[in-house]
Amino acid sequence: MFGRGLGDTYAVFLLPLEADFGWTRSELTSVYSIYLLVNGCTAPLVGLTFDRLGPRWVYGAGMASLGAAFFLAGGLTALWQFYLFIGVLVGIGVSMNGMVPASALLARWYSDRLSTAIGIAYSAFGVGTVLFVPLVQFLIGEFDWRTTYRIMGVTLLLLAPLVVFGLRWKTFAAGHPAARSDAKAKGGEGWTLAAALRTPVFWGLIQVFACTAAGMFSIVVQLVAFFVDAGFSPLTAAAAFGLVGLLSAASVMGSGLASDRFGYRQTVSVSFAGTAMGMVLLVLLTIHPSAALLVLFVPVFGLCMGVRGPIVSSVSARYFAGPRVATIYGLIYASNAVGAALGAFAGGVLHDLTGGYRAGLAMALALIALAAMPFWTVPALRNFR
């Protein structure tokens, strides 16, 4: 919740930073791209560290990294500092507090209901967004963006020691005996990274994650600015963004139940169709902005936005079950962050080149179509249950 939710607050800093420094939209979105790229590139290392050292220091170091990043960002004066603080340090912090360690922990505790458990854990992303994005927008309005960054930084630095020493990490890391026995009984016990790299499932999950993230983040990172440019107030734009996050939390929690009941392929396909419909509504908003379209967009897009992440995590954790699951999933997760970084940057560039959002939306729709393909074309994913 703290990692991804605080990372998403960048969306409400975009316009104040643009006004203060005169940076172009592509320069601003490239900061977010660096954050996502670092988040992805460090995911395999986070998985390896988790497999060797356990959760205590991974989560503690992640919280400290986030706190230092936000505190230092309050004093930035140049774009390279923003790249370093928000791009690099936040990327590392979110990776250490993200779904790579969480999925590995949950795989030690759940077997039959792993999809549901991961879905509930993923919902913290949306909860974090709906809590922190409007709160940060409020703080920026009451104070300014520099003071807001410092408040966030000091708060997280004070919480870091509690994360390290205040939780029963040995109990969490040990896992449930039944889940450990179930993992040993499965053929995935002997999976290595080299063996995983030779499977169509591994590359299919990478395609799903990378293309989904590229399509989504070419739009999501500019969503608050999109609503403001369409004529809505900054607070309304931030509230809509937060509601999308809240509904994504609901969709995330329901994704596990839906995939257990209806199947992974069916659930994923419906979610991609809903995402495409939401993007079409954004195209309509560029033609004829109206409150009715905004009200319709929020539930359509939000209820589909968070479905794929838990499903990819669950498939990876179950298919590649074993002592190296965090390492393997870390590499799969890296494709998600790399795709998001490239998508965010491309969306900013297309906005600068065209002066609008339609070209970015067209690219996003094409990427969403590519993302849906592996669950129909890879036999092991098509029939996975």
Buried (B, 14 or more C-beta within 10 A) or exposed (E): BBBBBBBBBBBBBBBBBBEEBEBBBBBBBBBBBBBBBBBBBBBBBBBBBBBEEBBBBBBBBBBBBBBBBBBBBBEBEEBEBBBBBBBBBBBBBBBBBBBBBBBBBBBBBBBEBBBBBBBBBBBBBBBBBBBBBBBBBBBBBEEEBBEBBBBBBBBBBEBBEEBBEEBEBEEBBEBEEEBBEBBEEBEBEEBEBEBBEEBEBBBBBBBBBBBBBBBBBBBBBBBBBBBBBBEBEBEBBBBBBBBBBBBBBBBBBBBBBBBBEEBBBEBBBBBBEBBBBBBBBBEBBBEEBEEEBBEBBBBBBBBBBBBBBBBBBBBBBBBBBBBBBBBBBBBBBBBBBBBBBBBBBBBBBBBEEEEEBBBBBEBBBEBBEBBBBBBEEBEEBBEBE
